[in-house]
Structures are given as structure tokens and as C-alpha cells.
Amino acid sequence: MNWSEIEAQWEQMKALLASHWHELNEEDIALINGKRDVLAQLLQERYNLGVSQAEDAICAFEKDVRRPGAVK
């Protein structure tokens, strides 16, 4: 699934995102609001990742997402 699909289905994807990255809290998820760049920034802060590491993590998430409600 690509990010535009995730963004379009944001209401369903919020829970999946939260279950994937446990360090993100409800406020973080609300702040992200489907925006990839905000997610990347929060991943850098919460997980102490570099820019490319955060981007790699998001790409891996996109590949892992099969359907809304799927869990890892």
C-alpha cells in the first residue's frame, strides 16, 4: 500500500499505525493526521532515527500494510 492510500484511509489506518509504532501516543497519531512528513519527524524524535532510517521505516510499513485492521 502506498502512502496516498494510507492517507486516504487515515481513519482506519490510525490504529494500525499505533500498533506498529508503540512509542507514538494518541496525541502523536492525531498530529500526524495522515501526513507522512510529520510521521517521519516523530519517528526521528521518538525512536532516535536519522532521516533516512525514518524513511526506510515508513517504506517498510507501507510494504507490510495489507489491509486496514491488519496487525503485525
N, C-alpha and C positions, 0 to 999 in steps of 0.2 A: 504494500500500500504506500502511495507517495504522500508527501505532506499535505498537498492540496486536498486529498481525500480525507485525511485526518482532520484537517481544519474544517472541512465541510460537515463532518460528523462529530464535531467537537463535544457536544453534549454526551454522546455515547462513549467517546474516547477518553474523557477525563478520568474515569475510574481505572481504565486500563493503564493510562499514563502513571497514575498514582501507585498502582500495584507494581509497576515496572521499576519506578524510582522511589523508593521508600523514604528518602530524605526530603522529598518535596511534600510540603504540607498543603492544607486546603487553601490557604492564602496564596501560596505559590501557584497552585493549579488555576485559581481564579485570575491571578495576574497574567499567566501565560495566555489564557483565553484563545488558544489555537495558534498563537504566534511562535513560529519556530525560533526566531532570533531571541525571544525572551526565554524560551526553554533553554537554549544554548547558554545564555548568560547565567541562568540559575544553576544549570549543571556545573558550570565552571566554579561557581561560588560554593555550592553545597557539597560537591564531590572533589573539589580542588583539581579540576581538569584544565588542561590547556585548551585553546580554541579548537585545534584540530582533533583533540581527544573528544571534546564535547560533540563536535560534528560527526565523528565516527560513531559515537554512542547513539546519536539520533538516527543515523543511517541504519545502524543495526536494529534499532527499534522499528523503523519503517519496514524492514525486511521481516521482522518477527511478527508483526501485526497481521493477523489473518482475518479477523472479524471483530466487530465490537463485542466486548464481553469476554474475549479470549484472555486467558491468564497464562503467565509464563510458568 
